[in-house]
């Protein structure tokens, strides 16, 4: 059960990073108001996750360093993808998060008690 919780946190951080990177790319591409619905939705999710991280930090239960690095790597990947191919649809951010999560699951060794 502990491994499942760690993987869930890792995926959530990958998703948060992808959405944050996508929101930054959208804001950079369309700086004039009013913002579109995708930017508003992705911005809201990013702010929620940032607030959750702050609340967890205050409570003393922050995500692991690996999870935070995963969020950062995924944010950079999503930002780069959107910057390089501006016509990508919004759902591609979720695919980027899944791809980074898959790579990390392949790299991270989980220890199970026997």
N, CA, C and O atoms as CSV, one atom per row, in Angstrom:
chain,resi,resn,atom,element,x,y,z
A,1,UNK,N,N,0.814,-1.195,0.000
A,1,UNK,CA,C,0.000,0.000,0.000
A,1,UNK,C,C,0.860,1.262,0.000
A,1,UNK,O,O,0.498,2.272,-0.604
A,2,UNK,N,N,1.996,1.192,0.682
A,2,UNK,CA,C,2.882,2.347,0.750
A,2,UNK,C,C,3.439,2.694,-0.634
A,2,UNK,O,O,3.542,3.868,-0.988
A,3,UNK,N,N,3.798,1.662,-1.417
A,3,UNK,CA,C,4.312,1.886,-2.763
A,3,UNK,C,C,3.259,2.540,-3.635
A,3,UNK,O,O,3.576,3.426,-4.428
A,4,UNK,N,N,2.017,2.119,-3.501
A,4,UNK,CA,C,0.928,2.708,-4.275
A,4,UNK,C,C,0.753,4.186,-3.932
A,4,UNK,O,O,0.523,5.005,-4.822
A,5,UNK,N,N,0.857,4.528,-2.665
A,5,UNK,CA,C,0.743,5.930,-2.257
A,5,UNK,C,C,1.901,6.754,-2.804
A,5,UNK,O,O,1.704,7.885,-3.247
A,6,UNK,N,N,3.107,6.195,-2.776
A,6,UNK,CA,C,4.263,6.920,-3.322
A,6,UNK,C,C,4.117,7.144,-4.818
A,6,UNK,O,O,4.424,8.225,-5.322
A,7,UNK,N,N,3.646,6.122,-5.531
A,7,UNK,CA,C,3.458,6.262,-6.972
A,7,UNK,C,C,2.339,7.245,-7.289
A,7,UNK,O,O,2.435,8.002,-8.255
A,8,UNK,N,N,1.280,7.239,-6.487
A,8,UNK,CA,C,0.193,8.198,-6.679
A,8,UNK,C,C,0.668,9.629,-6.491
A,8,UNK,O,O,0.295,10.517,-7.257
A,9,UNK,N,N,1.494,9.856,-5.468
A,9,UNK,CA,C,2.050,11.189,-5.240
A,9,UNK,C,C,2.956,11.589,-6.389
A,9,UNK,O,O,2.928,12.733,-6.841
A,10,UNK,N,N,3.752,10.653,-6.859
A,10,UNK,CA,C,4.648,10.935,-7.967
A,10,UNK,C,C,3.867,11.297,-9.225
A,10,UNK,O,O,4.230,12.240,-9.928
A,11,UNK,N,N,2.791,10.552,-9.515
A,11,UNK,CA,C,1.975,10.879,-10.688
A,11,UNK,C,C,1.294,12.232,-10.529
A,11,UNK,O,O,1.230,13.013,-11.479
A,12,UNK,N,N,0.787,12.512,-9.335
A,12,UNK,CA,C,0.145,13.807,-9.096
A,12,UNK,C,C,1.131,14.949,-9.318
A,12,UNK,O,O,0.762,15.983,-9.873
A,13,UNK,N,N,2.368,14.776,-8.895
A,13,UNK,CA,C,3.373,15.816,-9.110
A,13,UNK,C,C,3.731,15.943,-10.590
A,13,UNK,O,O,3.979,17.049,-11.071
A,14,UNK,N,N,3.760,14.836,-11.311
A,14,UNK,CA,C,3.988,14.901,-12.762
A,14,UNK,C,C,2.852,15.658,-13.441
A,14,UNK,O,O,3.087,16.497,-14.310
A,15,UNK,N,N,1.636,15.359,-13.044
A,15,UNK,CA,C,0.473,16.038,-13.619
A,15,UNK,C,C,0.488,17.522,-13.282
A,15,UNK,O,O,0.215,18.361,-14.140
A,16,UNK,N,N,0.805,17.840,-12.042
A,16,UNK,CA,C,0.899,19.238,-11.619
A,16,UNK,C,C,1.955,19.971,-12.436
A,16,UNK,O,O,1.719,21.084,-12.905
A,17,UNK,N,N,3.108,19.357,-12.605
A,17,UNK,CA,C,4.173,19.993,-13.375
A,17,UNK,C,C,3.782,20.223,-14.823
A,17,UNK,O,O,4.047,21.289,-15.379
A,18,UNK,N,N,3.152,19.229,-15.437
A,18,UNK,CA,C,2.744,19.369,-16.836
A,18,UNK,C,C,1.726,20.487,-16.998
A,18,UNK,O,O,1.811,21.285,-17.931
A,19,UNK,N,N,0.777,20.538,-16.100
A,19,UNK,CA,C,-0.259,21.572,-16.199
A,19,UNK,C,C,0.332,22.954,-15.927
A,19,UNK,O,O,-0.047,23.930,-16.575
A,20,UNK,N,N,1.256,23.039,-14.975
A,20,UNK,CA,C,1.899,24.321,-14.684
A,20,UNK,C,C,2.719,24.801,-15.878
A,20,UNK,O,O,2.650,25.973,-16.251
A,21,UNK,N,N,3.490,23.904,-16.474
A,21,UNK,CA,C,4.278,24.280,-17.646
A,21,UNK,C,C,3.407,24.702,-18.809
A,21,UNK,O,O,3.728,25.647,-19.530
A,22,UNK,N,N,2.299,23.993,-18.987
A,22,UNK,CA,C,1.364,24.325,-20.065
A,22,UNK,C,C,0.733,25.691,-19.825
A,22,UNK,O,O,0.583,26.483,-20.756
A,23,UNK,N,N,0.365,25.965,-18.580
A,23,UNK,CA,C,-0.246,27.265,-18.254
A,23,UNK,C,C,0.734,28.403,-18.510
A,23,UNK,O,O,0.342,29.451,-19.023
A,24,UNK,N,N,1.993,28.212,-18.162
A,24,UNK,CA,C,3.006,29.238,-18.418
A,24,UNK,C,C,3.165,29.460,-19.914
A,24,UNK,O,O,3.267,30.599,-20.370
A,25,UNK,N,N,3.188,28.366,-20.682
A,25,UNK,CA,C,3.319,28.490,-22.134
A,25,UNK,C,C,2.121,29.211,-22.734
A,25,UNK,O,O,2.279,30.040,-23.629
A,26,UNK,N,N,0.920,28.899,-22.245
A,26,UNK,CA,C,-0.274,29.591,-22.743
A,26,UNK,C,C,-0.243,31.074,-22.396
A,26,UNK,O,O,-0.578,31.920,-23.225
A,27,UNK,N,N,0.159,31.381,-21.178
A,27,UNK,CA,C,0.223,32.785,-20.764
A,27,UNK,C,C,1.259,33.551,-21.571
A,27,UNK,O,O,1.050,34.718,-21.901
A,28,UNK,N,N,2.371,32.907,-21.890
A,28,UNK,CA,C,3.408,33.562,-22.684
A,28,UNK,C,C,2.970,33.754,-24.133
A,28,UNK,O,O,3.325,34.749,-24.765
A,29,UNK,N,N,2.202,32.807,-24.655
A,29,UNK,CA,C,1.762,32.883,-26.045
A,29,UNK,C,C,0.631,33.887,-26.240
A,29,UNK,O,O,0.535,34.509,-27.298
A,30,UNK,N,N,-0.226,34.054,-25.234
A,30,UNK,CA,C,-1.372,34.953,-25.333
A,30,UNK,C,C,-1.404,35.896,-24.124
A,30,UNK,O,O,-2.247,35.739,-23.241
A,31,UNK,N,N,-0.482,36.883,-24.079
A,31,UNK,CA,C,-0.415,37.741,-22.888
A,31,UNK,C,C,-1.550,38.754,-22.774
A,31,UNK,O,O,-1.744,39.346,-21.712
A,32,UNK,N,N,-2.287,38.956,-23.834
A,32,UNK,CA,C,-3.368,39.943,-23.799
A,32,UNK,C,C,-4.618,39.371,-23.146
A,32,UNK,O,O,-4.961,38.213,-23.386
A,33,UNK,N,N,-5.305,40.158,-22.326
A,33,UNK,CA,C,-6.569,39.688,-21.735
A,33,UNK,C,C,-7.658,39.636,-22.788
A,33,UNK,O,O,-7.493,40.285,-23.821
A,34,UNK,N,N,-8.709,38.948,-22.621
A,34,UNK,CA,C,-8.995,38.062,-21.505
A,34,UNK,C,C,-8.376,36.697,-21.743
A,34,UNK,O,O,-8.221,36.278,-22.890
A,35,UNK,N,N,-8.020,35.995,-20.667
A,35,UNK,CA,C,-7.453,34.651,-20.844
A,35,UNK,C,C,-8.533,33.668,-21.292
A,35,UNK,O,O,-9.711,33.821,-20.968
A,36,UNK,N,N,-8.109,32.672,-22.031
A,36,UNK,CA,C,-9.041,31.650,-22.504
A,36,UNK,C,C,-9.410,30.676,-21.397
A,36,UNK,O,O,-8.778,30.671,-20.341
A,37,UNK,N,N,-10.429,29.849,-21.627
A,37,UNK,CA,C,-10.865,28.902,-20.597
A,37,UNK,C,C,-9.813,27.856,-20.239
A,37,UNK,O,O,-9.751,27.414,-19.092
A,38,UNK,N,N,-8.990,27.457,-21.199
A,38,UNK,CA,C,-7.948,26.471,-20.893
A,38,UNK,C,C,-6.922,27.065,-19.944
A,38,UNK,O,O,-6.509,26.413,-18.985
A,39,UNK,N,N,-6.510,28.296,-20.205
A,39,UNK,CA,C,-5.546,28.948,-19.321
A,39,UNK,C,C,-6.133,29.136,-17.926
A,39,UNK,O,O,-5.435,28.940,-16.932
A,40,UNK,N,N,-7.379,29.505,-17.843
A,40,UNK,CA,C,-8.008,29.672,-16.530
A,40,UNK,C,C,-8.078,28.336,-15.779
A,40,UNK,O,O,-7.778,28.280,-14.586
A,41,UNK,N,N,-8.464,27.283,-16.460
A,41,UNK,CA,C,-8.560,25.975,-15.804
A,41,UNK,C,C,-7.189,25.472,-15.374
A,41,UNK,O,O,-7.015,25.030,-14.239
A,42,UNK,N,N,-6.224,25.536,-16.269
A,42,UNK,CA,C,-4.879,25.060,-15.932
A,42,UNK,C,C,-4.251,25.940,-14.858
A,42,UNK,O,O,-3.549,25.437,-13.980
A,43,UNK,N,N,-4.492,27.238,-14.916
A,43,UNK,CA,C,-3.987,28.132,-13.877
A,43,UNK,C,C,-4.596,27.815,-12.521
A,43,UNK,O,O,-3.902,27.840,-11.504
A,44,UNK,N,N,-5.887,27.519,-12.503
A,44,UNK,CA,C,-6.554,27.177,-11.242
A,44,UNK,C,C,-5.992,25.883,-10.657
A,44,UNK,O,O,-5.761,25.801,-9.451
A,45,UNK,N,N,-5.774,24.884,-11.488
A,45,UNK,CA,C,-5.200,23.619,-11.007
A,45,UNK,C,C,-3.781,23.853,-10.483
A,45,UNK,O,O,-3.400,23.311,-9.445
A,46,UNK,N,N,-3.007,24.659,-11.202
A,46,UNK,CA,C,-1.640,24.959,-10.772
A,46,UNK,C,C,-1.632,25.665,-9.426
A,46,UNK,O,O,-0.842,25.319,-8.547
A,47,UNK,N,N,-2.501,26.647,-9.261
A,47,UNK,CA,C,-2.564,27.369,-7.987
A,47,UNK,C,C,-3.055,26.472,-6.853
A,47,UNK,O,O,-2.558,26.564,-5.730
A,48,UNK,N,N,-4.021,25.613,-7.138
A,48,UNK,CA,C,-4.492,24.671,-6.123
A,48,UNK,C,C,-3.355,23.765,-5.664
A,48,UNK,O,O,-3.141,23.582,-4.466
A,49,UNK,N,N,-2.635,23.206,-6.617
A,49,UNK,CA,C,-1.536,22.299,-6.268
A,49,UNK,C,C,-0.426,23.036,-5.527
A,49,UNK,O,O,0.168,22.490,-4.597
A,50,UNK,N,N,-0.144,24.265,-5.930
A,50,UNK,CA,C,0.840,25.062,-5.200
A,50,UNK,C,C,0.387,25.333,-3.777
A,50,UNK,O,O,1.190,25.269,-2.847
A,51,UNK,N,N,-0.886,25.632,-3.602
A,51,UNK,CA,C,-1.437,25.839,-2.260
A,51,UNK,C,C,-1.412,24.564,-1.438
A,51,UNK,O,O,-1.140,24.600,-0.238
A,52,UNK,N,N,-1.691,23.452,-2.071
A,52,UNK,CA,C,-1.638,22.162,-1.371
A,52,UNK,C,C,-0.211,21.865,-0.917
A,52,UNK,O,O,0.009,21.391,0.197
A,53,UNK,N,N,0.750,22.147,-1.788
A,53,UNK,CA,C,2.151,21.944,-1.438
A,53,UNK,C,C,2.549,22.827,-0.263
A,53,UNK,O,O,3.232,22.368,0.653
A,54,UNK,N,N,2.132,24.081,-0.278
A,54,UNK,CA,C,2.423,24.996,0.827
A,54,UNK,C,C,1.784,24.494,2.118
A,54,UNK,O,O,2.432,24.480,3.164
A,55,UNK,N,N,0.529,24.086,2.052
A,55,UNK,CA,C,-0.149,23.553,3.234
A,55,UNK,C,C,0.526,22.298,3.764
A,55,UNK,O,O,0.651,22.121,4.976
A,56,UNK,N,N,0.962,21.425,2.859
A,56,UNK,CA,C,1.666,20.212,3.270
A,56,UNK,C,C,2.998,20.553,3.928
A,56,UNK,O,O,3.393,19.935,4.916
A,57,UNK,N,N,3.684,21.545,3.368
A,57,UNK,CA,C,4.965,21.971,3.923
A,57,UNK,C,C,4.779,22.545,5.332
A,57,UNK,O,O,5.568,22.255,6.231
A,58,UNK,N,N,3.743,23.352,5.519
A,58,UNK,CA,C,3.470,23.921,6.839
A,58,UNK,C,C,3.132,22.805,7.825
A,58,UNK,O,O,3.532,22.860,8.988
A,59,UNK,N,N,2.413,21.816,7.371
A,59,UNK,CA,C,2.026,20.682,8.202
A,59,UNK,C,C,3.208,19.746,8.481
A,59,UNK,O,O,3.151,18.930,9.401
A,60,UNK,N,N,4.271,19.865,7.689
A,60,UNK,CA,C,5.447,19.028,7.879
A,60,UNK,C,C,5.441,17.751,7.080
A,60,UNK,O,O,6.193,16.829,7.396
A,61,UNK,N,N,4.611,17.664,6.045
A,61,UNK,CA,C,4.483,16.443,5.246
A,61,UNK,C,C,4.659,16.745,3.755
A,61,UNK,O,O,3.771,16.457,2.953
A,62,UNK,N,N,5.785,17.315,3.393
A,62,UNK,CA,C,6.017,17.660,1.992
A,62,UNK,C,C,6.257,16.415,1.150
A,62,UNK,O,O,6.674,15.383,1.677
A,63,UNK,N,N,5.999,16.500,-0.158
A,63,UNK,CA,C,6.318,15.379,-1.045
A,63,UNK,C,C,7.831,15.135,-1.057
A,63,UNK,O,O,8.614,15.986,-0.634
A,64,UNK,N,N,8.215,13.987,-1.536
A,64,UNK,CA,C,9.640,13.641,-1.587
A,64,UNK,C,C,10.368,14.536,-2.588
A,64,UNK,O,O,9.754,15.181,-3.438
A,65,UNK,N,N,11.677,14.555,-2.462
A,65,UNK,CA,C,12.502,15.320,-3.393
A,65,UNK,C,C,12.293,14.801,-4.813
A,65,UNK,O,O,12.254,15.582,-5.764
A,66,UNK,N,N,12.160,13.492,-4.954
A,66,UNK,CA,C,11.909,12.903,-6.273
A,66,UNK,C,C,10.611,13.431,-6.870
A,66,UNK,O,O,10.568,13.767,-8.053
A,67,UNK,N,N,9.564,13.509,-6.075
A,67,UNK,CA,C,8.270,13.994,-6.577
A,67,UNK,C,C,8.368,15.461,-6.999
A,67,UNK,O,O,7.801,15.852,-8.020
A,68,UNK,N,N,9.078,16.265,-6.227
A,68,UNK,CA,C,9.230,17.674,-6.595
A,68,UNK,C,C,10.090,17.832,-7.844
A,68,UNK,O,O,9.820,18.692,-8.683
A,69,UNK,N,N,11.111,17.016,-7.966
A,69,UNK,CA,C,11.919,17.050,-9.192
A,69,UNK,C,C,11.088,16.592,-10.384
A,69,UNK,O,O,11.226,17.133,-11.481
A,70,UNK,N,N,10.231,15.605,-10.178
A,70,UNK,CA,C,9.356,15.137,-11.257
A,70,UNK,C,C,8.443,16.255,-11.724
A,70,UNK,O,O,8.219,16.415,-12.924
A,71,UNK,N,N,7.911,17.035,-10.781
A,71,UNK,CA,C,7.057,18.166,-11.151
A,71,UNK,C,C,7.840,19.183,-11.973
A,71,UNK,O,O,7.333,19.708,-12.964
A,72,UNK,N,N,9.065,19.458,-11.565
A,72,UNK,CA,C,9.880,20.431,-12.285
A,72,UNK,C,C,10.243,19.938,-13.690
A,72,UNK,O,O,10.151,20.695,-14.656
A,73,UNK,N,N,10.651,18.680,-13.801
A,73,UNK,CA,C,11.014,18.126,-15.110
A,73,UNK,C,C,9.802,18.100,-16.036
A,73,UNK,O,O,9.911,18.425,-17.219
A,74,UNK,N,N,8.664,17.718,-15.504
A,74,UNK,CA,C,7.454,17.655,-16.326
A,74,UNK,C,C,7.012,19.047,-16.748
A,74,UNK,O,O,6.537,19.231,-17.869
A,75,UNK,N,N,7.162,20.031,-15.866
A,75,UNK,CA,C,6.810,21.413,-16.225
A,75,UNK,C,C,7.682,21.905,-17.374
A,75,UNK,O,O,7.185,22.532,-18.310
A,76,UNK,N,N,8.960,21.626,-17.306
A,76,UNK,CA,C,9.868,22.034,-18.382
A,76,UNK,C,C,9.525,21.309,-19.677
A,76,UNK,O,O,9.545,21.919,-20.746
A,77,UNK,N,N,9.215,20.028,-19.599
A,77,UNK,CA,C,8.858,19.266,-20.796
A,77,UNK,C,C,7.587,19.803,-21.444
A,77,UNK,O,O,7.520,19.943,-22.665
A,78,UNK,N,N,6.579,20.105,-20.627
A,78,UNK,CA,C,5.318,20.631,-21.174
A,78,UNK,C,C,5.515,22.029,-21.752
A,78,UNK,O,O,4.986,22.346,-22.818
A,79,UNK,N,N,6.274,22.858,-21.050
A,79,UNK,CA,C,6.547,24.209,-21.548
A,79,UNK,C,C,7.286,24.149,-22.880
A,79,UNK,O,O,6.946,24.871,-23.817
A,80,UNK,N,N,8.289,23.292,-22.961
A,80,UNK,CA,C,9.057,23.156,-24.202
A,80,UNK,C,C,8.188,22.624,-25.337
A,80,UNK,O,O,8.273,23.114,-26.463
A,81,UNK,N,N,7.353,21.625,-25.050
A,81,UNK,CA,C,6.492,21.059,-26.093
A,81,UNK,C,C,5.530,22.110,-26.643
A,81,UNK,O,O,5.355,22.230,-27.855
A,82,UNK,N,N,4.914,22.865,-25.745
A,82,UNK,CA,C,3.953,23.887,-26.185
A,82,UNK,C,C,4.655,25.030,-26.905
A,82,UNK,O,O,4.112,25.593,-27.856
A,83,UNK,N,N,5.866,25.377,-26.453
A,83,UNK,CA,C,6.610,26.451,-27.109
A,83,UNK,C,C,7.088,26.039,-28.500
A,83,UNK,O,O,7.081,26.845,-29.430
A,84,UNK,N,N,7.500,24.783,-28.634
A,84,UNK,CA,C,7.994,24.310,-29.926
A,84,UNK,C,C,6.874,24.037,-30.926
A,84,UNK,O,O,7.038,24.253,-32.127
A,85,UNK,N,N,5.736,23.561,-30.423
A,85,UNK,CA,C,4.598,23.258,-31.298
A,85,UNK,C,C,3.368,23.950,-30.718
A,85,UNK,O,O,2.603,23.321,-29.986
A,86,UNK,N,N,3.159,25.234,-31.029
A,86,UNK,CA,C,2.062,25.995,-30.416
A,86,UNK,C,C,0.673,25.435,-30.696
A,86,UNK,O,O,-0.258,25.721,-29.943
A,87,UNK,N,N,0.508,24.656,-31.743
A,87,UNK,CA,C,-0.806,24.134,-32.089
A,87,UNK,C,C,-1.227,22.897,-31.310
A,87,UNK,O,O,-2.302,22.356,-31.568
A,88,UNK,N,N,-0.422,22.435,-30.372
A,88,UNK,CA,C,-0.788,21.232,-29.614
A,88,UNK,C,C,-2.056,21.475,-28.799
A,88,UNK,O,O,-2.261,22.561,-28.257
A,89,UNK,N,N,-2.893,20.461,-28.720
A,89,UNK,CA,C,-4.129,20.551,-27.941
A,89,UNK,C,C,-3.804,20.478,-26.448
A,89,UNK,O,O,-2.741,19.998,-26.055
A,90,UNK,N,N,-4.733,20.960,-25.628
A,90,UNK,CA,C,-4.509,21.043,-24.180
A,90,UNK,C,C,-4.335,19.678,-23.532
A,90,UNK,O,O,-3.620,19.566,-22.537
A,91,UNK,N,N,-4.962,18.642,-24.063
A,91,UNK,CA,C,-4.867,17.321,-23.456
A,91,UNK,C,C,-3.485,16.707,-23.611
A,91,UNK,O,O,-3.181,15.718,-22.945
A,92,UNK,N,N,-2.648,17.261,-24.463
A,92,UNK,CA,C,-1.290,16.741,-24.638
A,92,UNK,C,C,-0.483,16.899,-23.342
A,92,UNK,O,O,0.444,16.125,-23.103
A,93,UNK,N,N,-0.817,17.878,-22.512
A,93,UNK,CA,C,-0.126,18.054,-21.227
A,93,UNK,C,C,-0.287,16.811,-20.361
A,93,UNK,O,O,0.643,16.418,-19.656
A,94,UNK,N,N,-1.451,16.199,-20.411
A,94,UNK,CA,C,-1.682,14.985,-19.623
A,94,UNK,C,C,-0.869,13.824,-20.183
A,94,UNK,O,O,-0.371,12.994,-19.423
A,95,UNK,N,N,-0.730,13.761,-21.496
A,95,UNK,CA,C,0.112,12.726,-22.097
A,95,UNK,C,C,1.579,12.916,-21.710
A,95,UNK,O,O,2.292,11.942,-21.471
A,96,UNK,N,N,2.021,14.155,-21.650
A,96,UNK,CA,C,3.398,14.441,-21.232
A,96,UNK,C,C,3.604,13.987,-19.790
A,96,UNK,O,O,4.625,13.382,-19.465
A,97,UNK,N,N,2.633,14.281,-18.928
A,97,UNK,CA,C,2.725,13.846,-17.529
A,97,UNK,C,C,2.801,12.328,-17.438
A,97,UNK,O,O,3.586,11.785,-16.661
A,98,UNK,N,N,1.984,11.646,-18.233
A,98,UNK,CA,C,1.998,10.176,-18.219
A,98,UNK,C,C,3.331,9.631,-18.718
A,98,UNK,O,O,3.838,8.642,-18.188
A,99,UNK,N,N,3.896,10.269,-19.729
A,99,UNK,CA,C,5.184,9.810,-20.264
A,99,UNK,C,C,6.300,9.973,-19.239
A,99,UNK,O,O,7.092,9.053,-19.037
A,100,UNK,N,N,6.368,11.126,-18.595
A,100,UNK,CA,C,7.404,11.348,-17.584
A,100,UNK,C,C,7.192,10.389,-16.411
A,100,UNK,O,O,8.158,9.844,-15.877
A,101,UNK,N,N,5.951,10.183,-16.012
A,101,UNK,CA,C,5.650,9.263,-14.922
A,101,UNK,C,C,6.111,7.850,-15.274
A,101,UNK,O,O,6.684,7.157,-14.434
A,102,UNK,N,N,5.865,7.426,-16.501
A,102,UNK,CA,C,6.299,6.106,-16.937
A,102,UNK,C,C,7.815,5.958,-16.905
A,102,UNK,O,O,8.338,4.928,-16.481
A,103,UNK,N,N,8.507,6.983,-17.352
A,103,UNK,CA,C,9.970,6.951,-17.319
A,103,UNK,C,C,10.457,6.855,-15.877
A,103,UNK,O,O,11.346,6.060,-15.571
A,104,UNK,N,N,9.881,7.657,-15.001
A,104,UNK,CA,C,10.297,7.641,-13.600
A,104,UNK,C,C,9.988,6.303,-12.929
A,104,UNK,O,O,10.779,5.814,-12.122
A,105,UNK,N,N,8.849,5.718,-13.259
A,105,UNK,CA,C,8.520,4.401,-12.689
A,105,UNK,C,C,9.528,3.354,-13.143
A,105,UNK,O,O,9.857,2.436,-12.393
A,106,UNK,N,N,10.011,3.491,-14.355
A,106,UNK,CA,C,11.027,2.566,-14.837
A,106,UNK,C,C,12.379,2.779,-14.180
A,106,UNK,O,O,13.159,1.837,-14.034
A,107,UNK,N,N,12.657,4.005,-13.788
A,107,UNK,CA,C,13.943,4.323,-13.178
A,107,UNK,C,C,13.975,4.099,-11.677
A,107,UNK,O,O,15.008,3.725,-11.122
A,108,UNK,N,N,12.847,4.325,-11.021
A,108,UNK,CA,C,12.799,4.258,-9.568
A,108,UNK,C,C,12.583,2.818,-9.136
A,108,UNK,O,O,11.687,2.131,-9.627
A,109,UNK,N,N,13.398,2.388,-8.235
A,109,UNK,CA,C,13.255,1.037,-7.705
A,109,UNK,C,C,12.438,1.111,-6.425
A,109,UNK,O,O,12.761,1.871,-5.512
A,110,UNK,N,N,11.397,0.332,-6.369
A,110,UNK,CA,C,10.596,0.314,-5.157
A,110,UNK,C,C,10.988,-0.885,-4.316
A,110,UNK,O,O,11.264,-1.966,-4.838
A,111,UNK,N,N,11.008,-0.684,-3.036
A,111,UNK,CA,C,11.389,-1.740,-2.106
A,111,UNK,C,C,10.122,-2.278,-1.441
A,111,UNK,O,O,9.354,-1.527,-0.840
A,112,UNK,N,N,9.923,-3.559,-1.558
A,112,UNK,CA,C,8.783,-4.186,-0.910
A,112,UNK,C,C,9.303,-5.066,0.217
A,112,UNK,O,O,10.348,-5.706,0.094
A,113,UNK,N,N,8.577,-5.086,1.286
A,113,UNK,CA,C,8.947,-5.937,2.411
A,113,UNK,C,C,8.564,-7.380,2.118
A,113,UNK,O,O,7.506,-7.656,1.550
A,114,UNK,N,N,9.420,-8.273,2.505
A,114,UNK,CA,C,9.139,-9.695,2.272
A,114,UNK,C,C,8.967,-10.401,3.574
A,114,UNK,O,O,8.723,-11.608,3.594
